[in-house]
Amino acid sequence: MSFHDKADVLDMILTENPDIEVVQIQFNYVDYEDPAIQSKACYEVCRKHNKSVIVMEPVKGSNLVNLPKEAKAVYDKLGTMSYASYALRFAVGFDGMMMVLSGMSDMNQMKDNLSFMKDFQPLSLKEQEAVKQVTDFSIRSTFRFHIKFLRLVNHLPVLLALFHFFHLQQVSFR
């Protein structure tokens, strides 16, 4: 079952349908503690019901590969592993993960994924700390975007009123 809702809904579904064998959830280090996505809570519900998990969005639509400079610097200090490797290894490192849908788009990405999955090593304590730092950068970047968006929305009534005024006046901007 591919699941896209809150953990309490998943719990209800799995309680009422114990024959479901596997659940696909959005699961990555940025969404892990996100109250809107509830990756951690959904994962915990799956484990409570002894369901295997298929991970979707482990690199969050490439957002965990195309990182801000500050986040890249954190990973670059660790060595030569790809940014995707930290995201995928984060997801694979949890019990009950049956499959991770990594969304590779070219041969180099596939080779990279195979290189660190062949002899899988979970994230070290140092790498876990780096993941936490990168998560903090990502959350702050998202927060800054939302603040800018909200500032724009606050001006929307004025912009619409001006558009309406000029439209009524049939003012041409050419």
BADO-386492 format. One record per residue (C-alpha): residue in three letters; residue number from 1; x, z, y. Coordinates in steps of 0.05 Angstrom, whole numbers. Each point is the difference from the previous one (the first is absolute). Layout:
BEGIN
(ALA; NUM; (X; Z; Y));
...
END
This chain:
BEGIN
(MET; 1; (0; 0; 0));
(SER; 2; (26; -18; 69));
(PHE; 3; (-17; 57; 47));
(HIS; 4; (-6; -1; 76));
(ASP; 5; (-34; 64; 22));
(LYS; 6; (9; 75; 7));
(ALA; 7; (24; 46; -55));
(ASP; 8; (-66; 37; -8));
(VAL; 9; (-35; -66; -15));
(LEU; 10; (54; -17; -51));
(ASP; 11; (-10; 67; -33));
(MET; 12; (-75; -12; -5));
(ILE; 13; (10; -69; -29));
(LEU; 14; (51; 23; -52));
(THR; 15; (-44; 60; -19));
(GLU; 16; (-60; -45; -10));
(ASN; 17; (40; -55; -34));
(PRO; 18; (51; 32; -46));
(ASP; 19; (11; -67; -36));
(ILE; 20; (39; -28; 60));
(GLU; 21; (71; -6; -25));
(VAL; 22; (40; -16; 61));
(VAL; 23; (-8; 4; 76));
(GLN; 24; (34; -43; 52));
(ILE; 25; (13; 37; 65));
(GLN; 26; (37; -12; 65));
(PHE; 27; (62; 42; -6));
(ASN; 28; (63; 2; 43));
(TYR; 29; (39; 52; 38));
(VAL; 30; (-33; -12; 68));
(ASP; 31; (-70; 5; -28));
(TYR; 32; (16; 57; -47));
(GLU; 33; (-23; 55; 48));
(ASP; 34; (-45; -45; 43));
(PRO; 35; (-68; 34; 5));
(ALA; 36; (-35; -67; 8));
(ILE; 37; (31; -33; -62));
(GLN; 38; (9; 62; -42));
(SER; 39; (53; -30; -47));
(LYS; 40; (24; 68; -24));
(ALA; 41; (-70; 27; -11));
(CYS; 42; (-22; -63; -37));
(TYR; 43; (62; 4; -43));
(GLU; 44; (-14; 72; -16));
(VAL; 45; (-72; -17; -20));
(CYS; 46; (26; -54; -47));
(ARG; 47; (48; 50; -32));
(LYS; 48; (-55; 53; -5));
(HIS; 49; (-41; -50; -41));
(ASN; 50; (62; -22; -40));
(LYS; 51; (-5; -71; 27));
(SER; 52; (59; -47; 6));
(VAL; 53; (13; -27; 69));
(ILE; 54; (14; -71; 25));
(VAL; 55; (32; 2; 68));
(MET; 56; (-21; -50; 54));
(GLU; 57; (33; -4; 69));
(PRO; 58; (65; 36; -20));
(VAL; 59; (35; -33; 59));
(LYS; 60; (-62; 1; 44));
(GLY; 61; (-5; -75; 10));
(SER; 62; (75; -5; 15));
(ASN; 63; (-5; 53; 54));
(LEU; 64; (48; 45; -40));
(VAL; 65; (50; -57; -3));
(ASN; 66; (-6; -24; 72));
(LEU; 67; (16; 67; 29));
(PRO; 68; (16; 22; 71));
(LYS; 69; (74; 5; 17));
(GLU; 70; (0; 76; -4));
(ALA; 71; (-30; -1; -70));
(LYS; 72; (49; -54; -24));
(ALA; 73; (58; 43; 25));
(VAL; 74; (-23; 58; -44));
(TYR; 75; (1; -43; -63));
(ASP; 76; (63; -37; 21));
(LYS; 77; (38; 67; -1));
(LEU; 78; (-17; 8; -73));
(GLY; 79; (34; -63; -25));
(THR; 80; (-17; -71; -18));
(MET; 81; (-68; 5; -34));
(SER; 82; (-57; -41; 30));
(TYR; 83; (-54; 32; 41));
(ALA; 84; (-51; -23; -52));
(SER; 85; (39; 39; -54));
(TYR; 86; (-16; 66; 34));
(ALA; 87; (-74; -16; 5));
(LEU; 88; (-6; -25; -72));
(ARG; 89; (42; 57; -29));
(PHE; 90; (-43; 50; 39));
(ALA; 91; (-63; -27; -35));
(VAL; 92; (31; -9; -69));
(GLY; 93; (28; 71; 2));
(PHE; 94; (-68; 32; -11));
(ASP; 95; (-27; 17; -69));
(GLY; 96; (-54; -45; -27));
(MET; 97; (20; -63; 38));
(MET; 98; (-16; -57; -47));
(MET; 99; (18; -58; 46));
(VAL; 100; (21; -12; 71));
(LEU; 101; (-24; -65; 32));
(SER; 102; (60; -14; 45));
(GLY; 103; (-24; -65; 32));
(MET; 104; (65; -38; -3));
(SER; 105; (-1; -67; 38));
(ASP; 106; (66; -32; -21));
(MET; 107; (53; 1; -54));
(ASN; 108; (47; 45; 40));
(GLN; 109; (-53; 54; 5));
(MET; 110; (-13; -5; -75));
(LYS; 111; (75; 6; -15));
(ASP; 112; (5; 59; 47));
(ASN; 113; (-58; 36; -34));
(LEU; 114; (28; -13; -69));
(SER; 115; (68; 26; 21));
(PHE; 116; (-24; 70; 13));
(MET; 117; (-56; 2; -50));
(LYS; 118; (43; -21; -59));
(ASP; 119; (33; 68; -6));
(PHE; 120; (-51; 38; 42));
(GLN; 121; (24; 61; 37));
(PRO; 122; (-50; 42; 39));
(LEU; 123; (14; 16; 72));
(SER; 124; (55; 51; 9));
(LEU; 125; (-12; 60; 45));
(LYS; 126; (40; -34; 55));
(GLU; 127; (-43; -63; -8));
(GLN; 128; (-64; 41; 0));
(GLU; 129; (22; 31; 66));
(ALA; 130; (14; -70; 28));
(VAL; 131; (-70; -23; -22));
(LYS; 132; (-29; 60; 38));
(GLN; 133; (38; -20; 63));
(VAL; 134; (-21; -73; -6));
(THR; 135; (-72; 23; -10));
(ASP; 136; (4; 40; 64));
(PHE; 137; (27; -61; 38));
(SER; 138; (-56; -43; -28));
(ILE; 139; (-54; 50; 18));
(ARG; 140; (27; 8; 71));
(SER; 141; (3; -76; 8));
(THR; 142; (-72; -7; -23));
(PHE; 143; (-20; 56; 47));
(ARG; 144; (33; -34; 59));
(PHE; 145; (-37; -65; -17));
(HIS; 146; (-67; 37; -3));
(ILE; 147; (13; 34; 67));
(LYS; 148; (15; -68; 33));
(PHE; 149; (-63; -29; -33));
(LEU; 150; (-42; 58; 25));
(ARG; 151; (26; -10; 71));
(LEU; 152; (-21; -73; -4));
(VAL; 153; (-69; 19; -27));
(ASN; 154; (-8; 50; 58));
(HIS; 155; (6; -59; 48));
(LEU; 156; (-47; -44; -40));
(PRO; 157; (-64; 16; 40));
(VAL; 158; (36; -18; 65));
(LEU; 159; (27; -64; -30));
(LEU; 160; (-69; -19; -26));
(ALA; 161; (-32; 15; 67));
(LEU; 162; (51; -44; 35));
(PHE; 163; (-11; -56; -50));
(HIS; 164; (-76; 6; 9));
(PHE; 165; (7; 1; 76));
(PHE; 166; (44; -63; 1));
(HIS; 167; (-44; -34; -51));
(LEU; 168; (-62; 13; 44));
(GLN; 169; (37; -25; 61));
(GLN; 170; (23; -60; -41));
(VAL; 171; (71; 10; 23));
(SER; 172; (48; -49; -31));
(PHE; 173; (70; 22; -18));
(ARG; 174; (27; -70; -1));
END
